[in-house]
Every structure is written in structure tokens, then in C-alpha cells.
Amino acid sequence: MSLSLYESSVPVYERGLNAFLAILDKAEEHAQARKFDPNSYLAMRLSPDMWPLVRQVQGFCDHAKNSSFRLAAKDPPVKEDKETTVAELRARIQATLDMLKSIDVKAMEGAETREIVIPAGQNKLKLPGADYLLHFAMPNFYFHLTTAYDILRGSGVEIGKRSFMGAVPNLVRV
């Protein structure tokens, strides 16, 4: 049995997005316990030349959504970047999960070799679907997801590897 691009992407994105929703819960608990506004996390960044948390979340949501739709030969829905609260970030993640549920498994069949064209500033890049997913979309998704996690972890939120990993499908303890 071969592994499809759908199986290699959409469930993986869903797992990461759901794990980050739980991380946001812990971030809010952390802020409340220390009596500060959890929305202050949104402007935090690892380094002055890196995006703040809000943009990292928008980034990983966009890579999950855009790549899934492109691989299904559909134009990705445009989501305006206007989140200013943790609640709005949570809604953005949930909206991304909802959009991923609308992807038809069959629409991704044959996407391995389908030419994917993506905007890159004033230019466009094109590459086969498998290369797009494995060498562009997934690395970008994980970069922004990891950076968002690191911002919160570096801010003292008590999260660890299990928080980042989320629920592992079909995991059986023996």
C-alpha cells in the first residue's frame, strides 16, 4: 500500500493545529495564574528580525490551508490577517481545521506529479506536487509551528514535547 499526499499532509496538519489549540489553553492558564493579559503573547518574538507569535500562527495556518487546497487543484481561500487576541488566533486555527475537512481525498489523487504554482513576491515558483509538499509546504508549516511553540515556551508556558506532538494516531502502549 502506498502513502498518498492526502494522508501525508491533511491529517498531519490537523494534528499540529489541534496540538497548538491545547498549547494556547496552557498559555492562557499561565497568563491568568500570573495575572497578565494573555493577548500580550501575540507581539512576542524570538528575535527582533523574526515574526511575532500572531504572524507565526497565521503562517502555519496558511501553509496547511494553502498547500492542501493547491494539491487538491483548488484555489486556496484567502484569510485576512487581522487577529489581535488569543481568541481570534484560536478561531483562525479552527477555521483552518474546518477548511481542511472540506478537502476531498480523491481531489489530491495524482497530485504527486501535478504542477503546483505558488506566488513568491513578484515572481511565481512551480514544482511537482510531491516536491511542493515535502520540500516547501511541510517544512514551512513546521518552521512556523515550532517557532510559535518556542515563543510560548520561552515565555515560561509549561509545555513540552508532548504538548507539541499532540495526540499520536493509532498509538498503543504495550
C-alpha positions in Angstrom: 0.0 0.0 0.0 1.4 3.4 -0.9 1.0 6.5 1.2 -1.0 9.3 -0.5 -0.2 13.0 -0.4 -3.5 13.5 1.4 -2.5 11.0 4.1 0.9 12.7 4.3 -0.5 16.1 4.8 -4.0 16.8 5.9 -4.1 14.5 9.0 -0.6 15.8 9.9 -1.7 19.4 9.7 -4.8 18.6 11.7 -2.7 17.0 14.5 -0.4 20.0 14.6 -3.3 22.5 14.6 -5.2 20.7 17.3 -2.0 20.4 19.4 -1.5 24.1 19.2 -5.1 24.8 20.3 -4.2 22.9 23.5 -0.9 24.9 23.8 -3.0 28.1 23.6 -5.1 26.7 26.5 -1.9 26.3 28.6 -0.7 29.8 27.6 -3.9 31.3 28.8 -3.7 29.4 32.1 -0.1 30.5 32.5 -1.1 34.2 32.0 -4.1 34.0 34.3 -2.0 32.4 37.1 0.5 35.2 36.8 -2.2 37.9 36.4 -1.3 39.3 33.0 -3.2 39.6 29.7 -2.6 36.5 27.6 -3.0 38.7 24.5 0.4 40.2 25.3 1.8 36.9 23.9 0.8 37.9 20.3 3.5 40.5 20.0 6.3 38.3 21.4 9.0 37.0 19.1 12.2 35.0 19.4 14.4 37.6 17.8 13.8 41.2 16.5 14.1 40.0 12.9 11.5 37.2 13.3 7.7 37.4 13.1 5.8 37.7 16.3 3.6 34.9 17.6 0.5 36.2 15.8 2.2 36.0 12.4 3.7 32.6 13.2 0.2 31.2 13.8 -1.1 32.9 10.7 1.9 31.4 8.8 1.4 27.8 9.9 -2.4 28.0 9.3 -1.7 29.4 5.8 0.8 26.7 4.8 -1.6 24.0 5.9 -4.6 25.5 4.1 -2.8 26.7 1.0 -0.9 23.5 0.3 -3.9 21.3 0.9 -6.1 23.3 -1.5 -3.3 23.6 -4.1 -2.7 19.9 -4.0 -6.4 19.3 -4.5 -6.3 21.6 -7.6 -8.3 24.3 -5.9 -7.6 27.9 -5.2 -6.9 28.4 -1.5 -9.4 30.5 0.3 -8.0 33.9 1.3 -8.0 34.6 5.1 -7.3 38.1 6.1 -4.5 38.6 8.7 -6.3 40.6 11.4 -6.1 38.6 14.6 -5.4 40.7 17.7 -6.4 38.3 20.6 -5.8 34.7 21.6 -9.5 34.0 21.0 -9.1 35.3 17.4 -6.0 33.1 16.9 -8.0 30.1 18.2 -10.7 31.0 15.7 -8.2 31.2 12.9 -6.8 27.7 13.8 -10.4 26.3 14.0 -11.3 27.9 10.6 -8.2 26.2 9.1 -9.3 22.9 10.6 -12.7 23.4 9.1 -11.3 24.2 5.7 -9.1 21.1 5.8 -12.2 19.0 6.4 -13.6 20.2 3.1 -10.7 18.8 1.1 -11.8 15.7 -0.9 -9.3 12.9 -0.6 -9.9 12.0 -4.3 -9.1 15.6 -5.4 -5.5 15.0 -4.3 -5.0 11.8 -6.3 -2.3 12.3 -8.9 -1.1 15.5 -7.1 2.4 14.0 -6.8 3.2 15.0 -10.3 0.7 17.8 -10.8 2.5 21.1 -11.4 1.9 23.5 -8.4 2.4 27.2 -9.0 2.9 29.4 -5.9 3.3 33.1 -5.6 6.7 34.3 -4.4 6.7 38.1 -4.2 6.5 39.4 -7.7 7.5 36.0 -9.1 6.0 32.6 -9.2 7.5 29.3 -8.4 6.4 26.0 -9.9 7.3 22.4 -8.9 5.7 19.0 -8.8 3.2 18.4 -6.1 5.3 15.9 -4.1 8.3 18.2 -4.1 6.0 21.1 -3.1 4.6 19.2 -0.2 7.7 17.6 1.1 10.3 20.4 0.4 8.3 23.6 0.7 4.9 23.3 2.4 5.6 20.9 5.3 9.0 22.5 6.2 7.3 25.9 6.3 4.4 24.6 8.3 6.7 23.0 10.9 9.0 26.0 11.0 6.2 28.4 11.9 4.5 25.9 14.3 7.8 25.2 16.1 8.6 28.9 16.3 5.2 29.7 17.8 5.7 26.9 20.3 9.2 28.2 21.1 7.9 31.8 21.7 5.4 30.5 24.3 7.9 28.0 25.9 10.5 30.8 26.1 7.8 33.0 27.8 7.5 30.4 30.6 4.4 28.5 29.5 4.8 25.0 30.9 4.7 23.0 27.7 7.0 20.3 26.4 7.5 17.8 23.6 4.2 16.0 24.3 2.3 19.3 24.0 3.9 20.0 20.6 3.4 16.4 19.4 -0.3 16.3 20.3 -2.3 13.0 20.0 -0.4 10.4 18.0 -2.9 8.4 15.9 -3.1 4.7 16.4 -0.6 4.8 19.3 -0.9 1.7 21.5 1.1 1.3 24.7 2.4 -2.2 25.2 
